[in-house]
Amino acid sequence: MKYVLEQVKKKENRQKLSVIRMEIDYELVTLYDAMKANDSTEIQKTKKRLNELVKKLKYLTEKTN
């Protein structure tokens, strides 16, 4: 039973990883647009969000392996 639960958790984490990767892609596009518009407020906000997403990505990657 423990093995089954671990596998379910890993599957959930893999799905979360996919969502986080899509969020990172979106934030990168947002950052690019902010840089083109020279919007320093949006640049800083987006960089902060990207850093949070990268931390989540690293954490979930470790848990999945």
C-alpha positions as CSV (number, residue, x, y, z in Angstrom):
1,M,0.0,0.0,0.0
2,K,2.8,2.4,0.8
3,Y,4.3,1.8,-2.6
4,V,1.0,2.7,-4.3
5,L,0.7,5.9,-2.3
6,E,4.3,6.9,-3.2
7,Q,3.6,6.3,-6.9
8,V,0.4,8.4,-6.7
9,K,2.4,11.2,-5.0
10,K,5.0,11.1,-7.7
11,K,2.4,11.2,-10.4
12,E,0.8,14.3,-8.8
13,N,4.2,15.9,-8.5
14,R,5.0,15.3,-12.2
15,Q,1.7,17.0,-13.1
16,K,2.5,19.9,-10.9
17,L,5.9,20.2,-12.6
18,S,4.2,20.5,-15.9
19,V,2.0,23.3,-14.6
20,I,5.0,25.1,-13.1
21,R,6.9,24.9,-16.4
22,M,3.9,26.5,-18.2
23,E,3.8,29.2,-15.5
24,I,7.5,29.9,-16.0
25,D,7.0,30.1,-19.8
26,Y,4.2,32.6,-19.2
27,E,6.3,34.7,-16.8
28,L,9.2,34.7,-19.3
29,V,6.9,36.2,-21.9
30,T,5.6,38.7,-19.4
31,L,9.2,39.6,-18.5
32,Y,10.1,40.0,-22.2
33,D,7.1,42.3,-22.8
34,A,8.0,44.4,-19.7
35,M,11.6,44.7,-20.9
36,K,10.4,45.9,-24.3
37,A,8.1,48.4,-22.6
38,N,10.9,49.4,-20.2
39,D,8.5,48.9,-17.3
40,S,10.8,48.5,-14.3
41,T,8.0,47.8,-11.8
42,E,6.7,44.9,-13.9
43,I,10.2,43.6,-14.5
44,Q,10.9,43.4,-10.8
45,K,7.5,41.8,-10.1
46,T,8.0,39.2,-12.8
47,K,11.6,38.4,-11.7
48,K,10.3,37.8,-8.1
49,R,7.6,35.5,-9.4
50,L,10.1,33.6,-11.6
51,N,12.4,33.1,-8.6
52,E,9.5,31.6,-6.6
53,L,8.5,29.3,-9.5
54,V,12.1,28.1,-9.9
55,K,12.3,27.3,-6.2
56,K,9.0,25.3,-6.5
57,L,10.3,23.5,-9.6
58,K,13.5,22.5,-7.8
59,Y,11.7,21.3,-4.7
60,L,9.2,19.2,-6.7
61,T,11.9,17.8,-8.9
62,E,13.8,16.5,-5.9
63,K,10.6,15.0,-4.5
64,T,9.8,13.3,-7.8
65,N,13.1,11.6,-8.1
